[in-house]
Amino acid sequence: MNMKLKFLLAGFCIGIAELLPGISGATVALMFGIYKKLIECISKLKNLDLLVPLFLGMAVSVFGFSNLINFLFLSYTNLFELFIGILMIFYGAYLFFTNIQKSKRKDLFLFLLFFVLSVGAGIAIGDLSGIDASVGNFSLVVYGFIAFSFLLVPGISGSAFLLAIGIYPLIIGSVADLNLSILFPFAIGMLFSLVAMPHLIERLLLKFDKYIYVIFAGFILGAGSSII
């Protein structure tokens, strides 16, 4: 498949994923096989022509389907969560076994340890509750930074985080209504994350790629389990 077409389709699905509390956009990027390339594009400002179809696909799905996704999610919440949870569990298991098959016997203990810890972290983050989130300009910047950072880390959903702290309806409603007083500070936080996080992730992938993918697998499986 042409790389630009792959980025366009991935962007469309990432946009839909970010509207749904549960699946991370980075998980979708992994599924489409563009994750490492995407992080490289953002961190090194390289092959930026690939980001155009990606963001175009995301914009089409976010602004074109936010009302529909919001309606379907509210009307069929349990079905949405069951489907997303099962998909993430199976993909997390697939990613884990794919990477562990390539590992050396001496690395097996560390792989299993990182996997178990990341599964626990994925479940814990997915089960966040009882947080009384304030809504002000600074808070929205922080929420935007965290939510976009979760978009870059497979398994942890930015939308699930927003739902857990109680501001998901506010954000998706603001997208649907183009409420710039909410969206602008939130977008500033997302921009800070876009500048800082890809560099960190790329460095980790260069040095510890096998371990990082096993951790991603744990995050995905744990987050999927918490949804169900």
Residue pairs with C-beta under 8 A, 6 or more apart in sequence:
3 37
3 50
4 49
4 50
4 53
5 53
6 32
6 33
6 34
7 34
7 38
7 50
7 51
7 53
7 54
7 57
8 53
8 54
8 56
8 57
9 32
9 57
10 28
10 29
10 32
10 34
10 54
10 57
11 53
11 54
11 55
11 56
11 57
11 58
11 61
12 57
12 58
12 60
12 61
13 28
13 32
13 57
13 61
14 25
14 28
14 29
14 54
14 57
14 58
14 61
14 151
15 25
15 57
15 58
15 59
15 60
15 61
15 62
15 65
16 61
16 65
16 69
17 23
17 24
17 25
17 27
17 28
17 157
17 159
18 25
18 58
18 62
18 151
18 158
18 159
19 61
19 62
19 65
19 66
19 69
19 70
19 73
19 159
19 172
20 69
20 73
20 80
20 84
20 157
20 159
21 73
21 157
21 159
21 160
21 162
21 163
21 168
22 80
22 81
22 84
22 85
22 88
22 157
22 159
22 160
22 223
22 224
22 227
23 84
23 87
23 88
23 157
24 150
24 151
24 153
24 154
24 155
24 156
24 157
24 158
24 219
24 220
24 223
25 151
25 152
25 158
26 35
26 150
26 151
26 152
26 153
26 154
26 155
26 216
27 88
27 91
27 154
27 155
27 220
29 35
29 38
29 154
30 91
30 95
30 154
30 216
31 91
35 154
36 205
37 47
37 50
38 50
38 54
39 152
39 198
39 201
39 202
39 205
40 46
40 47
40 202
41 47
41 48
41 50
41 51
42 51
42 194
42 198
43 198
43 199
43 201
43 202
44 202
62 175
63 175
66 172
66 175
66 176
67 176
69 172
70 172
70 173
70 176
72 80
73 80
81 227
81 228
82 228
84 224
84 227
85 224
85 225
85 226
85 227
85 228
86 224
86 228
87 224
88 155
88 220
88 221
88 223
88 224
88 227
89 221
89 224
89 225
89 228
91 220
91 224
92 155
92 217
92 218
92 219
92 220
92 221
92 222
92 224
93 217
93 221
95 213
95 216
95 217
95 220
96 115
96 214
96 217
96 218
96 221
99 111
99 210
99 213
99 214
99 217
100 108
100 111
100 214
102 210
103 111
103 210
107 210
110 211
111 210
111 211
111 214
114 211
114 214
114 215
114 218
115 214
115 215
115 217
115 218
116 218
117 215
117 218
118 155
118 214
118 215
118 216
118 217
118 218
118 219
118 222
119 218
119 219
119 221
119 222
119 225
120 218
120 222
121 218
121 219
121 222
122 155
122 156
122 218
122 219
122 220
122 221
122 222
122 223
122 224
122 225
122 226
123 222
123 223
123 225
123 226
124 222
124 226
125 156
125 160
125 161
125 222
125 223
125 226
126 156
126 157
126 160
126 164
126 222
126 223
126 225
126 226
126 227
127 164
127 226
128 161
128 164
128 165
129 164
131 164
131 165
131 166
132 166
133 139
133 143
133 165
133 166
133 167
135 167
135 170
137 185
138 185
140 182
140 185
140 186
140 189
141 185
141 186
141 188
141 189
141 192
142 189
143 162
143 165
143 167
143 171
143 186
143 189
144 185
144 186
144 187
144 188
144 189
144 190
144 191
144 192
144 193
145 189
145 190
145 192
145 193
146 158
146 161
146 189
146 193
147 158
147 159
147 161
147 162
147 186
147 189
147 190
148 158
148 189
148 190
148 193
148 194
148 197
149 158
149 193
149 197
150 156
150 157
150 158
150 161
151 158
152 193
152 197
152 198
152 201
153 201
153 216
153 219
154 216
154 219
154 220
155 216
155 217
155 218
155 219
155 220
155 221
155 222
155 223
155 224
156 219
156 223
157 223
159 168
160 223
160 227
162 168
162 171
170 182
171 182
171 186
173 179
174 182
174 183
174 186
175 183
204 212
205 212
